[in-house]
Amino acid sequence: MTEQPAPRPMVGVGMPAALHLDAFGREINDAFGHLPYLVGTAAIGKTWRDVDVRLILPDDEFDHLFPPVESGRFPDGLWSLLCAAISELARQRTGLPVDFQIQRQTYANDRYPGVRHALGLHDRNGQ
């Protein structure tokens, strides 16, 4: 009996948008050395307002890029600019309303325990 490959997780963006989102994930991985994740409502179904993509960096890497700020405040202007710019790049590359954020691993794991689908795992040939 031949073992069947596991089905790919459901992605609510449909095709071919899912292929474009996966290609975008490879670009993020090439730039940061970590795969981004599709999270939120688009990761679990077809009804969504925007497409949440998160790059979750190990704490030390996040802190190196974005030094800690006062408790309760967002990271610095660099974080805001990068998230906005990459969101816009993702919109251009995928045609989807992407909300891209870079998150510190401990923060993401503590506050957002939901579904995460890694983007960029497959090459252009679907392998």
C-alpha positions, -999 to 999 in steps of 0.1 A, spaced: 0 0 0 14 34 -11 14 61 16 -4 92 4 12 126 11 -5 146 39 -30 171 24 -19 207 26 -36 227 53 -67 247 42 -59 282 31 -89 305 27 -73 327 1 -79 302 -27 -59 296 -59 -39 311 -75 -35 335 -46 -22 307 -23 7 302 -48 15 338 -48 14 339 -10 37 309 -8 62 326 -32 60 357 -10 69 335 19 100 323 1 111 360 -4 106 367 33 126 335 42 154 346 18 156 380 35 152 371 72 162 334 73 128 324 88 96 314 72 65 336 78 32 322 88 -4 327 76 -25 332 107 -59 345 116 -91 340 97 -76 334 63 -57 305 78 -89 287 88 -116 296 63 -129 316 33 -143 345 53 -117 371 61 -112 409 60 -75 408 55 -47 382 52 -26 381 84 10 371 78 35 370 107 72 367 107 80 353 142 117 359 151 136 344 180 137 369 209 173 377 205 170 384 167 139 405 173 156 425 201 187 430 178 166 445 150 142 464 173 157 472 207 132 469 236 110 499 243 89 509 273 63 483 284 30 487 267 44 506 237 49 494 202 84 489 189 102 518 173 96 535 139 117 510 121 94 482 131 63 502 120 79 512 87 91 477 79 57 462 87 39 488 65 63 485 36 63 447 36 25 447 38 24 469 7 50 447 -11 29 416 -2 -2 433 -16 16 441 -48 30 406 -51 -1 386 -42 -31 409 -49 -43 402 -14 -49 427 15 -19 415 35 -14 426 71 23 417 77 39 420 111 72 410 126 67 395 161 90 385 189 86 347 195 78 349 232 52 376 226 36 356 197 35 324 216 20 339 247 -7 360 230 -15 341 198 -17 304 202 -39 298 171 -33 281 138 -1 289 119 6 278 84 42 282 73 45 300 39 73 293 15 78 257 21 72 246 -15 94 255 -44 80 267 -77 74 231 -88 52 224 -57 79 202 -41 
